[in-house]
Amino acid sequence: MISNGSDPIWKLMGALFRPHPWHGLSIGEGSPNNVRAFIEIVPTDTMKYEIDKVSGYLKVDRPQRFSNVCPTLYGLVPQTFCGVRIADFCMQKSGKTGIIGDGDPLDICVLTEKTINQGGIIISSIPIGGFRMIDGNEADDKIIAVMKGDAVYGKFQDISDCPFSIVERLKHYFLTYKNIPGEQSHKTEITETYGRSEAFEVIRRSQEDYREKFGRIQEILKTFLDELKLNVDE
């Protein structure tokens, strides 16, 4: 079982090393009602950043090719993974076949009235819905959330509370953000916009996929720390 971050082993790892945003941060004790989001991109970015899966540092993925930029804070949900359960749910809901998970942590967009000028930060957020997005043949859901305590968006309970123009702007971004000028458009589609309860189910499934993929991580860390302690004692 993956820790929520309160176990002594995780506290010690956080004191000794910079936590990996995907594996070293907890999703939050209130999941799926409240989740942590590690922000990779902010609306002022003209580069697309994402975490390097090995080091956990932000890296440049590519320059944004068009004038449109991500309209919200955008990042990942720690200790999630889009695997077989996410793919199965996508096929169940969309009626499509041959879908696989994209093999990445679950993506999240966080709405806030505040101007945040840099990524690489952690935000407490409340999921209100999401997009069922398919990139090629890969399930690539986008959870939509509001920043906890936000004066404007913080009271939203469901995607239906969100202004239509914001949802459409987000859709346009994700349907075009991989296009390259002069080349054939990248094939992405959003088959459905779903509400809060379905977003919760997507988050739960992504946690289960993560546990199956990385469930031994705590055991590995404990072994490492035991060996480190022995070397220090010697």
mmCIF file of the C-alpha atoms, coordinates in Angstrom:
data_MODEL
# 
_entry.id   MODEL 
# 
loop_
_atom_site.group_PDB 
_atom_site.id 
_atom_site.type_symbol 
_atom_site.label_atom_id 
_atom_site.label_alt_id 
_atom_site.label_comp_id 
_atom_site.label_asym_id 
_atom_site.label_entity_id 
_atom_site.label_seq_id 
_atom_site.pdbx_PDB_ins_code 
_atom_site.Cartn_x 
_atom_site.Cartn_y 
_atom_site.Cartn_z 
_atom_site.occupancy 
_atom_site.B_iso_or_equiv 
_atom_site.pdbx_formal_charge 
_atom_site.auth_seq_id 
_atom_site.auth_comp_id 
_atom_site.auth_asym_id 
_atom_site.auth_atom_id 
_atom_site.pdbx_PDB_model_num 
ATOM 1   C CA . MET A 1 1   ? 0.000   0.000  0.000   1.00 0.00 ? 1   MET A CA 1 
ATOM 2   C CA . ILE A 1 2   ? 1.273   3.474  -0.919  1.00 0.00 ? 2   ILE A CA 1 
ATOM 3   C CA . SER A 1 3   ? 1.772   5.797  2.034   1.00 0.00 ? 3   SER A CA 1 
ATOM 4   C CA . ASN A 1 4   ? -0.150  9.048  2.494   1.00 0.00 ? 4   ASN A CA 1 
ATOM 5   C CA . GLY A 1 5   ? 3.118   10.725 3.456   1.00 0.00 ? 5   GLY A CA 1 
ATOM 6   C CA . SER A 1 6   ? 2.650   10.621 7.234   1.00 0.00 ? 6   SER A CA 1 
ATOM 7   C CA . ASP A 1 7   ? 4.713   7.454  7.827   1.00 0.00 ? 7   ASP A CA 1 
ATOM 8   C CA . PRO A 1 8   ? 8.129   8.025  9.447   1.00 0.00 ? 8   PRO A CA 1 
ATOM 9   C CA . ILE A 1 9   ? 9.909   6.536  6.445   1.00 0.00 ? 9   ILE A CA 1 
ATOM 10  C CA . TRP A 1 10  ? 8.431   9.164  4.119   1.00 0.00 ? 10  TRP A CA 1 
ATOM 11  C CA . LYS A 1 11  ? 9.112   11.997 6.553   1.00 0.00 ? 11  LYS A CA 1 
ATOM 12  C CA . LEU A 1 12  ? 12.737  10.866 6.764   1.00 0.00 ? 12  LEU A CA 1 
ATOM 13  C CA . MET A 1 13  ? 13.050  10.656 2.979   1.00 0.00 ? 13  MET A CA 1 
ATOM 14  C CA . GLY A 1 14  ? 11.650  14.188 2.722   1.00 0.00 ? 14  GLY A CA 1 
ATOM 15  C CA . ALA A 1 15  ? 14.211  15.430 5.238   1.00 0.00 ? 15  ALA A CA 1 
ATOM 16  C CA . LEU A 1 16  ? 17.143  13.737 3.516   1.00 0.00 ? 16  LEU A CA 1 
ATOM 17  C CA . PHE A 1 17  ? 16.240  14.284 -0.125  1.00 0.00 ? 17  PHE A CA 1 
ATOM 18  C CA . ARG A 1 18  ? 14.109  16.443 -2.376  1.00 0.00 ? 18  ARG A CA 1 
ATOM 19  C CA . PRO A 1 19  ? 10.889  14.416 -2.846  1.00 0.00 ? 19  PRO A CA 1 
ATOM 20  C CA . HIS A 1 20  ? 10.129  13.255 -6.360  1.00 0.00 ? 20  HIS A CA 1 
ATOM 21  C CA . PRO A 1 21  ? 6.908   15.104 -7.391  1.00 0.00 ? 21  PRO A CA 1 
ATOM 22  C CA . TRP A 1 22  ? 5.351   11.928 -8.765  1.00 0.00 ? 22  TRP A CA 1 
ATOM 23  C CA . HIS A 1 23  ? 6.445   9.352  -6.191  1.00 0.00 ? 23  HIS A CA 1 
ATOM 24  C CA . GLY A 1 24  ? 7.649   11.280 -3.142  1.00 0.00 ? 24  GLY A CA 1 
ATOM 25  C CA . LEU A 1 25  ? 4.634   13.538 -2.626  1.00 0.00 ? 25  LEU A CA 1 
ATOM 26  C CA . SER A 1 26  ? 1.382   12.158 -1.276  1.00 0.00 ? 26  SER A CA 1 
ATOM 27  C CA . ILE A 1 27  ? -1.899  12.627 -3.100  1.00 0.00 ? 27  ILE A CA 1 
ATOM 28  C CA . GLY A 1 28  ? -3.396  13.986 0.118   1.00 0.00 ? 28  GLY A CA 1 
ATOM 29  C CA . GLU A 1 29  ? -5.396  12.383 2.907   1.00 0.00 ? 29  GLU A CA 1 
ATOM 30  C CA . GLY A 1 30  ? -8.747  13.624 1.567   1.00 0.00 ? 30  GLY A CA 1 
ATOM 31  C CA . SER A 1 31  ? -8.465  11.977 -1.837  1.00 0.00 ? 31  SER A CA 1 
ATOM 32  C CA . PRO A 1 32  ? -10.431 11.952 -4.088  1.00 0.00 ? 32  PRO A CA 1 
ATOM 33  C CA . ASN A 1 33  ? -12.472 14.833 -2.596  1.00 0.00 ? 33  ASN A CA 1 
ATOM 34  C CA . ASN A 1 34  ? -9.290  16.865 -2.165  1.00 0.00 ? 34  ASN A CA 1 
ATOM 35  C CA . VAL A 1 35  ? -6.037  16.164 -3.974  1.00 0.00 ? 35  VAL A CA 1 
ATOM 36  C CA . ARG A 1 36  ? -2.622  17.684 -4.199  1.00 0.00 ? 36  ARG A CA 1 
ATOM 37  C CA . ALA A 1 37  ? -1.577  18.991 -7.601  1.00 0.00 ? 37  ALA A CA 1 
ATOM 38  C CA . PHE A 1 38  ? 2.063   19.446 -8.600  1.00 0.00 ? 38  PHE A CA 1 
ATOM 39  C CA . ILE A 1 39  ? 2.001   22.347 -11.069 1.00 0.00 ? 39  ILE A CA 1 
ATOM 40  C CA . GLU A 1 40  ? 4.216   22.071 -14.157 1.00 0.00 ? 40  GLU A CA 1 
ATOM 41  C CA . ILE A 1 41  ? 2.786   24.874 -16.341 1.00 0.00 ? 41  ILE A CA 1 
ATOM 42  C CA . VAL A 1 42  ? 1.216   28.253 -15.585 1.00 0.00 ? 42  VAL A CA 1 
ATOM 43  C CA . PRO A 1 43  ? -0.813  30.399 -18.013 1.00 0.00 ? 43  PRO A CA 1 
ATOM 44  C CA . THR A 1 44  ? 2.094   32.772 -18.734 1.00 0.00 ? 44  THR A CA 1 
ATOM 45  C CA . ASP A 1 45  ? 4.411   29.970 -19.931 1.00 0.00 ? 45  ASP A CA 1 
ATOM 46  C CA . THR A 1 46  ? 5.302   29.920 -23.617 1.00 0.00 ? 46  THR A CA 1 
ATOM 47  C CA . MET A 1 47  ? 7.177   26.640 -23.122 1.00 0.00 ? 47  MET A CA 1 
ATOM 48  C CA . LYS A 1 48  ? 5.554   23.326 -22.273 1.00 0.00 ? 48  LYS A CA 1 
ATOM 49  C CA . TYR A 1 49  ? 7.264   21.945 -19.191 1.00 0.00 ? 49  TYR A CA 1 
ATOM 50  C CA . GLU A 1 50  ? 6.837   18.523 -17.648 1.00 0.00 ? 50  GLU A CA 1 
ATOM 51  C CA . ILE A 1 51  ? 8.620   16.529 -14.980 1.00 0.00 ? 51  ILE A CA 1 
ATOM 52  C CA . ASP A 1 52  ? 11.525  14.343 -15.949 1.00 0.00 ? 52  ASP A CA 1 
ATOM 53  C CA . LYS A 1 53  ? 10.308  10.943 -14.776 1.00 0.00 ? 53  LYS A CA 1 
ATOM 54  C CA . VAL A 1 54  ? 13.751  9.840  -13.587 1.00 0.00 ? 54  VAL A CA 1 
ATOM 55  C CA . SER A 1 55  ? 15.002  12.919 -11.699 1.00 0.00 ? 55  SER A CA 1 
ATOM 56  C CA . GLY A 1 56  ? 11.700  14.622 -10.832 1.00 0.00 ? 56  GLY A CA 1 
ATOM 57  C CA . TYR A 1 57  ? 12.977  18.001 -12.037 1.00 0.00 ? 57  TYR A CA 1 
ATOM 58  C CA . LEU A 1 58  ? 10.998  20.083 -14.521 1.00 0.00 ? 58  LEU A CA 1 
ATOM 59  C CA . LYS A 1 59  ? 12.269  19.874 -18.087 1.00 0.00 ? 59  LYS A CA 1 
ATOM 60  C CA . VAL A 1 60  ? 11.415  21.622 -21.334 1.00 0.00 ? 60  VAL A CA 1 
ATOM 61  C CA . ASP A 1 61  ? 9.133   19.377 -23.353 1.00 0.00 ? 61  ASP A CA 1 
ATOM 62  C CA . ARG A 1 62  ? 8.704   21.759 -26.285 1.00 0.00 ? 62  ARG A CA 1 
ATOM 63  C CA . PRO A 1 63  ? 8.050   25.424 -27.086 1.00 0.00 ? 63  PRO A CA 1 
ATOM 64  C CA . GLN A 1 64  ? 4.389   26.273 -27.539 1.00 0.00 ? 64  GLN A CA 1 
ATOM 65  C CA . ARG A 1 65  ? 4.068   26.474 -31.331 1.00 0.00 ? 65  ARG A CA 1 
ATOM 66  C CA . PHE A 1 66  ? 0.974   28.671 -31.510 1.00 0.00 ? 66  PHE A CA 1 
ATOM 67  C CA . SER A 1 67  ? -0.098  31.822 -29.666 1.00 0.00 ? 67  SER A CA 1 
ATOM 68  C CA . ASN A 1 68  ? -2.546  29.930 -27.445 1.00 0.00 ? 68  ASN A CA 1 
ATOM 69  C CA . VAL A 1 69  ? -1.241  29.122 -23.966 1.00 0.00 ? 69  VAL A CA 1 
ATOM 70  C CA . CYS A 1 70  ? -2.605  26.873 -21.246 1.00 0.00 ? 70  CYS A CA 1 
ATOM 71  C CA . PRO A 1 71  ? -5.523  28.810 -19.716 1.00 0.00 ? 71  PRO A CA 1 
ATOM 72  C CA . THR A 1 72  ? -5.153  27.303 -16.230 1.00 0.00 ? 72  THR A CA 1 
ATOM 73  C CA . LEU A 1 73  ? -2.533  25.927 -13.888 1.00 0.00 ? 73  LEU A CA 1 
ATOM 74  C CA . TYR A 1 74  ? -1.655  22.483 -15.229 1.00 0.00 ? 74  TYR A CA 1 
ATOM 75  C CA . GLY A 1 75  ? 0.222   19.591 -13.714 1.00 0.00 ? 75  GLY A CA 1 
ATOM 76  C CA . LEU A 1 76  ? -0.041  16.106 -12.265 1.00 0.00 ? 76  LEU A CA 1 
ATOM 77  C CA . VAL A 1 77  ? -1.623  14.281 -9.362  1.00 0.00 ? 77  VAL A CA 1 
ATOM 78  C CA . PRO A 1 78  ? 1.084   12.542 -7.267  1.00 0.00 ? 78  PRO A CA 1 
ATOM 79  C CA . GLN A 1 79  ? 1.028   8.756  -6.871  1.00 0.00 ? 79  GLN A CA 1 
ATOM 80  C CA . THR A 1 80  ? -1.346  8.186  -9.781  1.00 0.00 ? 80  THR A CA 1 
ATOM 81  C CA . PHE A 1 81  ? -0.776  6.253  -13.001 1.00 0.00 ? 81  PHE A CA 1 
ATOM 82  C CA . CYS A 1 82  ? -2.851  5.911  -16.155 1.00 0.00 ? 82  CYS A CA 1 
ATOM 83  C CA . GLY A 1 83  ? -2.793  2.172  -16.778 1.00 0.00 ? 83  GLY A CA 1 
ATOM 84  C CA . VAL A 1 84  ? -5.214  -0.660 -17.441 1.00 0.00 ? 84  VAL A CA 1 
ATOM 85  C CA . ARG A 1 85  ? -7.987  0.556  -15.114 1.00 0.00 ? 85  ARG A CA 1 
ATOM 86  C CA . ILE A 1 86  ? -8.030  4.025  -16.664 1.00 0.00 ? 86  ILE A CA 1 
ATOM 87  C CA . ALA A 1 87  ? -8.012  2.475  -20.145 1.00 0.00 ? 87  ALA A CA 1 
ATOM 88  C CA . ASP A 1 88  ? -10.845 0.067  -19.261 1.00 0.00 ? 88  ASP A CA 1 
ATOM 89  C CA . PHE A 1 89  ? -12.953 2.907  -17.872 1.00 0.00 ? 89  PHE A CA 1 
ATOM 90  C CA . CYS A 1 90  ? -12.321 4.980  -20.995 1.00 0.00 ? 90  CYS A CA 1 
ATOM 91  C CA . MET A 1 91  ? -13.448 2.118  -23.255 1.00 0.00 ? 91  MET A CA 1 
ATOM 92  C CA . GLN A 1 92  ? -16.462 1.418  -21.054 1.00 0.00 ? 92  GLN A CA 1 
ATOM 93  C CA . LYS A 1 93  ? -17.615 5.035  -21.210 1.00 0.00 ? 93  LYS A CA 1 
ATOM 94  C CA . SER A 1 94  ? -16.637 5.906  -24.793 1.00 0.00 ? 94  SER A CA 1 
ATOM 95  C CA . GLY A 1 95  ? -17.554 2.626  -26.487 1.00 0.00 ? 95  GLY A CA 1 
ATOM 96  C CA . LYS A 1 96  ? -14.145 2.540  -28.174 1.00 0.00 ? 96  LYS A CA 1 
ATOM 97  C CA . THR A 1 97  ? -11.798 -0.456 -28.262 1.00 0.00 ? 97  THR A CA 1 
ATOM 98  C CA . GLY A 1 98  ? -8.042  -0.923 -28.303 1.00 0.00 ? 98  GLY A CA 1 
ATOM 99  C CA . ILE A 1 99  ? -7.392  1.887  -25.803 1.00 0.00 ? 99  ILE A CA 1 
ATOM 100 C CA . ILE A 1 100 ? -4.399  1.739  -23.456 1.00 0.00 ? 100 ILE A CA 1 
ATOM 101 C CA . GLY A 1 101 ? -3.353  4.029  -20.605 1.00 0.00 ? 101 GLY A CA 1 
ATOM 102 C CA . ASP A 1 102 ? -0.770  6.650  -21.559 1.00 0.00 ? 102 ASP A CA 1 
ATOM 103 C CA . GLY A 1 103 ? 1.647   5.468  -18.852 1.00 0.00 ? 103 GLY A CA 1 
ATOM 104 C CA . ASP A 1 104 ? 1.883   8.876  -17.175 1.00 0.00 ? 104 ASP A CA 1 
ATOM 105 C CA . PRO A 1 105 ? 0.576   10.323 -13.912 1.00 0.00 ? 105 PRO A CA 1 
ATOM 106 C CA . LEU A 1 106 ? -2.963  11.694 -14.059 1.00 0.00 ? 106 LEU A CA 1 
ATOM 107 C CA . ASP A 1 107 ? -3.122  15.240 -15.457 1.00 0.00 ? 107 ASP A CA 1 
ATOM 108 C CA . ILE A 1 108 ? -4.961  18.020 -13.617 1.00 0.00 ? 108 ILE A CA 1 
ATOM 109 C CA . CYS A 1 109 ? -6.031  21.588 -14.432 1.00 0.00 ? 109 CYS A CA 1 
ATOM 110 C CA . VAL A 1 110 ? -6.539  23.891 -11.444 1.00 0.00 ? 110 VAL A CA 1 
ATOM 111 C CA . LEU A 1 111 ? -8.746  26.973 -11.680 1.00 0.00 ? 111 LEU A CA 1 
ATOM 112 C CA . THR A 1 112 ? -7.880  29.990 -9.553  1.00 0.00 ? 112 THR A CA 1 
ATOM 113 C CA . GLU A 1 113 ? -8.419  33.750 -9.720  1.00 0.00 ? 113 GLU A CA 1 
ATOM 114 C CA . LYS A 1 114 ? -4.879  34.325 -8.452  1.00 0.00 ? 114 LYS A CA 1 
ATOM 115 C CA . THR A 1 115 ? -1.919  34.984 -10.732 1.00 0.00 ? 115 THR A CA 1 
ATOM 116 C CA . ILE A 1 116 ? 0.741   32.338 -10.149 1.00 0.00 ? 116 ILE A CA 1 
ATOM 117 C CA . ASN A 1 117 ? 3.851   32.981 -12.205 1.00 0.00 ? 117 ASN A CA 1 
ATOM 118 C CA . GLN A 1 118 ? 5.893   29.828 -11.755 1.00 0.00 ? 118 GLN A CA 1 
ATOM 119 C CA . GLY A 1 119 ? 5.524   26.092 -11.805 1.00 0.00 ? 119 GLY A CA 1 
ATOM 120 C CA . GLY A 1 120 ? 7.174   23.536 -9.556  1.00 0.00 ? 120 GLY A CA 1 
ATOM 121 C CA . ILE A 1 121 ? 4.721   24.220 -6.716  1.00 0.00 ? 121 ILE A CA 1 
ATOM 122 C CA . ILE A 1 122 ? 2.157   22.158 -4.779  1.00 0.00 ? 122 ILE A CA 1 
ATOM 123 C CA . ILE A 1 123 ? -1.487  23.229 -4.588  1.00 0.00 ? 123 ILE A CA 1 
ATOM 124 C CA . SER A 1 124 ? -4.391  21.781 -2.623  1.00 0.00 ? 124 SER A CA 1 
ATOM 125 C CA . SER A 1 125 ? -7.273  21.358 -5.048  1.00 0.00 ? 125 SER A CA 1 
ATOM 126 C CA . ILE A 1 126 ? -10.869 20.133 -5.209  1.00 0.00 ? 126 ILE A CA 1 
ATOM 127 C CA . PRO A 1 127 ? -11.789 18.070 -8.316  1.00 0.00 ? 127 PRO A CA 1 
ATOM 128 C CA . ILE A 1 128 ? -15.056 19.135 -9.982  1.00 0.00 ? 128 ILE A CA 1 
ATOM 129 C CA . GLY A 1 129 ? -14.948 17.162 -13.247 1.00 0.00 ? 129 GLY A CA 1 
ATOM 130 C CA . GLY A 1 130 ? -12.777 16.308 -16.194 1.00 0.00 ? 130 GLY A CA 1 
ATOM 131 C CA . PHE A 1 131 ? -12.303 15.558 -19.886 1.00 0.00 ? 131 PHE A CA 1 
ATOM 132 C CA . ARG A 1 132 ? -12.226 12.040 -21.268 1.00 0.00 ? 132 ARG A CA 1 
ATOM 133 C CA . MET A 1 133 ? -9.425  12.651 -23.725 1.00 0.00 ? 133 MET A CA 1 
ATOM 134 C CA . ILE A 1 134 ? -7.952  10.106 -26.136 1.00 0.00 ? 134 ILE A CA 1 
ATOM 135 C CA . ASP A 1 135 ? -4.553  10.814 -27.682 1.00 0.00 ? 135 ASP A CA 1 
ATOM 136 C CA . GLY A 1 136 ? -4.074  8.387  -30.556 1.00 0.00 ? 136 GLY A CA 1 
ATOM 137 C CA . ASN A 1 137 ? -5.158  5.178  -28.840 1.00 0.00 ? 137 ASN A CA 1 
ATOM 138 C CA . GLU A 1 138 ? -4.155  6.280  -25.333 1.00 0.00 ? 138 GLU A CA 1 
ATOM 139 C CA . ALA A 1 139 ? -6.460  7.317  -22.492 1.00 0.00 ? 139 ALA A CA 1 
ATOM 140 C CA . ASP A 1 140 ? -5.257  10.735 -21.337 1.00 0.00 ? 140 ASP A CA 1 
ATOM 141 C CA . ASP A 1 141 ? -7.870  12.085 -18.906 1.00 0.00 ? 141 ASP A CA 1 
ATOM 142 C CA . LYS A 1 142 ? -7.659  15.673 -17.719 1.00 0.00 ? 142 LYS A CA 1 
ATOM 143 C CA . ILE A 1 143 ? -9.072  16.297 -14.250 1.00 0.00 ? 143 ILE A CA 1 
ATOM 144 C CA . ILE A 1 144 ? -10.504 19.795 -13.741 1.00 0.00 ? 144 ILE A CA 1 
ATOM 145 C CA . ALA A 1 145 ? -10.246 21.162 -10.209 1.00 0.00 ? 145 ALA A CA 1 
ATOM 146 C CA . VAL A 1 146 ? -10.455 24.411 -8.272  1.00 0.00 ? 146 VAL A CA 1 
ATOM 147 C CA . MET A 1 147 ? -7.840  25.693 -5.880  1.00 0.00 ? 147 MET A CA 1 
ATOM 148 C CA . LYS A 1 148 ? -8.974  25.067 -2.316  1.00 0.00 ? 148 LYS A CA 1 
ATOM 149 C CA . GLY A 1 149 ? -10.105 28.301 -0.681  1.00 0.00 ? 149 GLY A CA 1 
ATOM 150 C CA . ASP A 1 150 ? -10.097 30.298 -3.928  1.00 0.00 ? 150 ASP A CA 1 
ATOM 151 C CA . ALA A 1 151 ? -12.329 33.378 -3.589  1.00 0.00 ? 151 ALA A CA 1 
ATOM 152 C CA . VAL A 1 152 ? -13.903 33.028 -7.060  1.00 0.00 ? 152 VAL A CA 1 
ATOM 153 C CA . TYR A 1 153 ? -13.737 29.335 -7.993  1.00 0.00 ? 153 TYR A CA 1 
ATOM 154 C CA . GLY A 1 154 ? -13.419 27.730 -4.567  1.00 0.00 ? 154 GLY A CA 1 
ATOM 155 C CA . LYS A 1 155 ? -17.181 27.276 -4.085  1.00 0.00 ? 155 LYS A CA 1 
ATOM 156 C CA . PHE A 1 156 ? -17.658 25.321 -7.326  1.00 0.00 ? 156 PHE A CA 1 
ATOM 157 C CA . GLN A 1 157 ? -18.849 21.784 -6.579  1.00 0.00 ? 157 GLN A CA 1 
ATOM 158 C CA . ASP A 1 158 ? -19.191 20.377 -10.106 1.00 0.00 ? 158 ASP A CA 1 
ATOM 159 C CA . ILE A 1 159 ? -18.145 21.125 -13.669 1.00 0.00 ? 159 ILE A CA 1 
ATOM 160 C CA . SER A 1 160 ? -21.700 22.354 -14.263 1.00 0.00 ? 160 SER A CA 1 
ATOM 161 C CA . ASP A 1 161 ? -20.875 25.311 -11.975 1.00 0.00 ? 161 ASP A CA 1 
ATOM 162 C CA . CYS A 1 162 ? -18.001 26.327 -14.260 1.00 0.00 ? 162 CYS A CA 1 
ATOM 163 C CA . PRO A 1 163 ? -18.654 28.971 -16.938 1.00 0.00 ? 163 PRO A CA 1 
ATOM 164 C CA . PHE A 1 164 ? -19.117 27.423 -20.389 1.00 0.00 ? 164 PHE A CA 1 
ATOM 165 C CA . SER A 1 165 ? -16.460 29.706 -21.893 1.00 0.00 ? 165 SER A CA 1 
ATOM 166 C CA . ILE A 1 166 ? -13.762 28.367 -19.559 1.00 0.00 ? 166 ILE A CA 1 
ATOM 167 C CA . VAL A 1 167 ? -14.601 24.745 -20.350 1.00 0.00 ? 167 VAL A CA 1 
ATOM 168 C CA . GLU A 1 168 ? -14.550 25.484 -24.095 1.00 0.00 ? 168 GLU A CA 1 
ATOM 169 C CA . ARG A 1 169 ? -11.221 27.312 -23.833 1.00 0.00 ? 169 ARG A CA 1 
ATOM 170 C CA . LEU A 1 170 ? -9.691  24.344 -22.046 1.00 0.00 ? 170 LEU A CA 1 
ATOM 171 C CA . LYS A 1 171 ? -11.087 21.974 -24.666 1.00 0.00 ? 171 LYS A CA 1 
ATOM 172 C CA . HIS A 1 172 ? -9.605  24.053 -27.472 1.00 0.00 ? 172 HIS A CA 1 
ATOM 173 C CA . TYR A 1 173 ? -6.198  24.071 -25.799 1.00 0.00 ? 173 TYR A CA 1 
ATOM 174 C CA . PHE A 1 174 ? -6.028  20.308 -25.359 1.00 0.00 ? 174 PHE A CA 1 
ATOM 175 C CA . LEU A 1 175 ? -7.312  19.613 -28.858 1.00 0.00 ? 175 LEU A CA 1 
ATOM 176 C CA . THR A 1 176 ? -4.627  21.809 -30.443 1.00 0.00 ? 176 THR A CA 1 
ATOM 177 C CA . TYR A 1 177 ? -1.628  21.958 -28.062 1.00 0.00 ? 177 TYR A CA 1 
ATOM 178 C CA . LYS A 1 178 ? 0.310   19.212 -29.841 1.00 0.00 ? 178 LYS A CA 1 
ATOM 179 C CA . ASN A 1 179 ? -0.207  20.555 -33.353 1.00 0.00 ? 179 ASN A CA 1 
ATOM 180 C CA . ILE A 1 180 ? 2.922   21.654 -35.223 1.00 0.00 ? 180 ILE A CA 1 
ATOM 181 C CA . PRO A 1 181 ? 2.693   24.340 -37.939 1.00 0.00 ? 181 PRO A CA 1 
ATOM 182 C CA . GLY A 1 182 ? 3.010   22.892 -41.433 1.00 0.00 ? 182 GLY A CA 1 
ATOM 183 C CA . GLU A 1 183 ? 2.397   19.322 -40.298 1.00 0.00 ? 183 GLU A CA 1 
ATOM 184 C CA . GLN A 1 184 ? -0.709  17.172 -40.150 1.00 0.00 ? 184 GLN A CA 1 
ATOM 185 C CA . SER A 1 185 ? -2.764  17.867 -37.028 1.00 0.00 ? 185 SER A CA 1 
ATOM 186 C CA . HIS A 1 186 ? -2.089  15.569 -34.082 1.00 0.00 ? 186 HIS A CA 1 
ATOM 187 C CA . LYS A 1 187 ? -5.025  13.255 -33.488 1.00 0.00 ? 187 LYS A CA 1 
ATOM 188 C CA . THR A 1 188 ? -6.562  13.974 -30.107 1.00 0.00 ? 188 THR A CA 1 
ATOM 189 C CA . GLU A 1 189 ? -10.233 13.913 -29.188 1.00 0.00 ? 189 GLU A CA 1 
ATOM 190 C CA . ILE A 1 190 ? -12.352 14.666 -26.148 1.00 0.00 ? 190 ILE A CA 1 
ATOM 191 C CA . THR A 1 191 ? -15.216 12.203 -26.123 1.00 0.00 ? 191 THR A CA 1 
ATOM 192 C CA . GLU A 1 192 ? -16.921 13.545 -23.013 1.00 0.00 ? 192 GLU A CA 1 
ATOM 193 C CA . THR A 1 193 ? -16.893 16.209 -20.335 1.00 0.00 ? 193 THR A CA 1 
ATOM 194 C CA . TYR A 1 194 ? -17.781 14.556 -17.029 1.00 0.00 ? 194 TYR A CA 1 
ATOM 195 C CA . GLY A 1 195 ? -18.706 15.756 -13.569 1.00 0.00 ? 195 GLY A CA 1 
ATOM 196 C CA . ARG A 1 196 ? -17.413 15.419 -10.049 1.00 0.00 ? 196 ARG A CA 1 
ATOM 197 C CA . SER A 1 197 ? -18.457 11.841 -9.260  1.00 0.00 ? 197 SER A CA 1 
ATOM 198 C CA . GLU A 1 198 ? -16.849 10.494 -12.417 1.00 0.00 ? 198 GLU A CA 1 
ATOM 199 C CA . ALA A 1 199 ? -13.698 12.506 -11.744 1.00 0.00 ? 199 ALA A CA 1 
ATOM 200 C CA . PHE A 1 200 ? -13.527 10.808 -8.344  1.00 0.00 ? 200 PHE A CA 1 
ATOM 201 C CA . GLU A 1 201 ? -13.763 7.407  -10.043 1.00 0.00 ? 201 GLU A CA 1 
ATOM 202 C CA . VAL A 1 202 ? -10.972 8.298  -12.475 1.00 0.00 ? 202 VAL A CA 1 
ATOM 203 C CA . ILE A 1 203 ? -8.761  9.396  -9.570  1.00 0.00 ? 203 ILE A CA 1 
ATOM 204 C CA . ARG A 1 204 ? -9.463  6.196  -7.620  1.00 0.00 ? 204 ARG A CA 1 
ATOM 205 C CA . ARG A 1 205 ? -8.676  4.030  -10.650 1.00 0.00 ? 205 ARG A CA 1 
ATOM 206 C CA . SER A 1 206 ? -5.446  5.919  -11.289 1.00 0.00 ? 206 SER A CA 1 
ATOM 207 C CA . GLN A 1 207 ? -4.423  5.309  -7.667  1.00 0.00 ? 207 GLN A CA 1 
ATOM 208 C CA . GLU A 1 208 ? -5.106  1.590  -8.094  1.00 0.00 ? 208 GLU A CA 1 
ATOM 209 C CA . ASP A 1 209 ? -3.078  1.569  -11.306 1.00 0.00 ? 209 ASP A CA 1 
ATOM 210 C CA . TYR A 1 210 ? -0.247  3.299  -9.423  1.00 0.00 ? 210 TYR A CA 1 
ATOM 211 C CA . ARG A 1 211 ? -0.315  0.765  -6.600  1.00 0.00 ? 211 ARG A CA 1 
ATOM 212 C CA . GLU A 1 212 ? -0.094  -2.067 -9.104  1.00 0.00 ? 212 GLU A CA 1 
ATOM 213 C CA . LYS A 1 213 ? 2.753   -0.426 -11.017 1.00 0.00 ? 213 LYS A CA 1 
ATOM 214 C CA . PHE A 1 214 ? 4.798   1.000  -8.130  1.00 0.00 ? 214 PHE A CA 1 
ATOM 215 C CA . GLY A 1 215 ? 3.464   -0.799 -5.051  1.00 0.00 ? 215 GLY A CA 1 
ATOM 216 C CA . ARG A 1 216 ? 6.906   -1.980 -3.911  1.00 0.00 ? 216 ARG A CA 1 
ATOM 217 C CA . ILE A 1 217 ? 8.370   1.518  -3.707  1.00 0.00 ? 217 ILE A CA 1 
ATOM 218 C CA . GLN A 1 218 ? 7.953   1.789  0.072   1.00 0.00 ? 218 GLN A CA 1 
ATOM 219 C CA . GLU A 1 219 ? 9.591   -1.612 0.583   1.00 0.00 ? 219 GLU A CA 1 
ATOM 220 C CA . ILE A 1 220 ? 12.504  -0.529 -1.635  1.00 0.00 ? 220 ILE A CA 1 
ATOM 221 C CA . LEU A 1 221 ? 12.919  2.740  0.262   1.00 0.00 ? 221 LEU A CA 1 
ATOM 222 C CA . LYS A 1 222 ? 12.880  0.972  3.625   1.00 0.00 ? 222 LYS A CA 1 
ATOM 223 C CA . THR A 1 223 ? 15.621  -1.390 2.464   1.00 0.00 ? 223 THR A CA 1 
ATOM 224 C CA . PHE A 1 224 ? 17.653  1.569  1.202   1.00 0.00 ? 224 PHE A CA 1 
ATOM 225 C CA . LEU A 1 225 ? 17.316  3.475  4.484   1.00 0.00 ? 225 LEU A CA 1 
ATOM 226 C CA . ASP A 1 226 ? 18.191  0.394  6.535   1.00 0.00 ? 226 ASP A CA 1 
ATOM 227 C CA . GLU A 1 227 ? 21.359  -0.033 4.477   1.00 0.00 ? 227 GLU A CA 1 
ATOM 228 C CA . LEU A 1 228 ? 22.141  3.673  4.794   1.00 0.00 ? 228 LEU A CA 1 
ATOM 229 C CA . LYS A 1 229 ? 21.804  3.478  8.587   1.00 0.00 ? 229 LYS A CA 1 
ATOM 230 C CA . LEU A 1 230 ? 24.115  0.478  8.736   1.00 0.00 ? 230 LEU A CA 1 
ATOM 231 C CA . ASN A 1 231 ? 26.753  2.318  6.700   1.00 0.00 ? 231 ASN A CA 1 
ATOM 232 C CA . VAL A 1 232 ? 26.497  5.374  8.966   1.00 0.00 ? 232 VAL A CA 1 
ATOM 233 C CA . ASP A 1 233 ? 26.799  3.211  12.093  1.00 0.00 ? 233 ASP A CA 1 
ATOM 234 C CA . GLU A 1 234 ? 29.923  1.592  10.696  1.00 0.00 ? 234 GLU A CA 1 
# 
